[in-house]
Structures are given as structure tokens and as C-alpha cells.
């Protein structure tokens, strides 16, 4: 194997392969624009539906919500940042880091893409909403907040409130109940 500042040569069996690379430092990652996953032609295949949440105590109720919302269009999930979850829920939160929570949410088959929000408060996804420009913002009854409804009305985004219905045969789950307070 040959290695220098930006080039690697290695062999696979009887072939010599050459790969270029670049080390990306944390400070190099600032200022990037949001990149959404689209279909191969570069256009969303269906309406874009956005949901937001902490997803710290991730449970079957969240998956059921994603399942229902994905029936409305391509589902984009904004996962609350660690700082915002702490702001909304208090000390001791979140239980899992924003990267772990985003990873868990992204692993659900109904989710087209999971991203971490950059704002604060109940409208922590406002900066991303401005870039994504979703057709719909969906919430369940617990997440229905006046500021979300007003934001959507002011920006021409359809606001959808779904009832909390567990998957048939499963218990109704709520993060507050699971935490015990």
C-alpha cells in the first residue's frame, strides 16, 4: 500500500487500485446547505410532508405516527437538537444524543429523510422548513401547538393534525408515560 497526503494505492487481488481522498475536519463542515434526498430525476416523487419531534424515548407510537403520515407523501422528519430538547424538556434530557436519535428515526422504513433541526422552541425546525418548503406539516394531537398552526398559515403550508391511534394489537404509547413523570 502506498499512502501520501491525498492519494492511496492498494491492491485488490491482482489489480492495483488508486483512490483519492480528503480529510474533512469539523470546522470544514460549517456553512453547508441542506441537501434533500430526491428521486433519480431530482424531483420529489410525492408531496413533501414534514414532522418534528424530540424522539428521545423512541417507541411504537412514533413508528405508527410515521406510518400514518407517510401515507400523505414523502416523510421528512426533523429531530430536535440536543440543546433544544434540553430547553423544552429540562435537565437530564435528552437521554440519547441528536445523532443517535436521528439514526434511529432514519432507520424507520416510512421515513424518507431524517435531519437535525437548528432552531429553538416549538418551532425549532423553522430554518429547515424555509429551505425544504414542505407541502404539509403534520403533528399528532400532543404536538398541536398554536405557534405551529400560525406559522403554517403564514407560510402557505397545509397543517395536518392526526389522532393518536396505536397499531392494531399494540398499546397506546406516550413518551411522558414511559419516562414516569
Phi, psi and omega in degrees: 000135176248132183226129172225195189302327183213029186208140176229134170241130180215165181247142173241105184064238181261009181252141174263126181243146180239130180232134172267152178209165175217133175280127180254120180270160181306317182293341177285345186270356181280146176087003178287144176276156180294133178244121179263148176278120179245177175287172184302334179276358177088009180241142174301138185281336180219183175301149178266124180242130181248138170230155180230158176173171178279314180056038181278314175261071187295130185212179185299332177296323176295315180298318179298318177300314178299319179300312181294315183294324181296341175291344180270342182161191178290125188266120174248126184247125175263115180268131181298138177293160178304315182297320181287322177298318178298318179299314184281325188254341178099180180302148181089359179240150356280164177282322179245148180293160179301324179292320177295316180296318177297319179299314180297315180296316181297335182285348180282128187298339181280347185266122176285316179204138175247136181227163178259129181287156183243354182269194181228157176080195181294337178254044182296340180268007182307315179298321180287325178299321178298326180276319184287321183055061181290157174282327184222150171238116183251141177223164169262181184302324180291328183269001181285105182240141180305321182294330177290314179298315180296319179300312181297318179299317181291336184248011176067032179255131178293130181254122185239127177247120180257147174285151178277104179235119180291157173299141181307130179090353180250155178286151173289126182246145177214129184304320181301319179293321181294324180289334180087014176209000000 
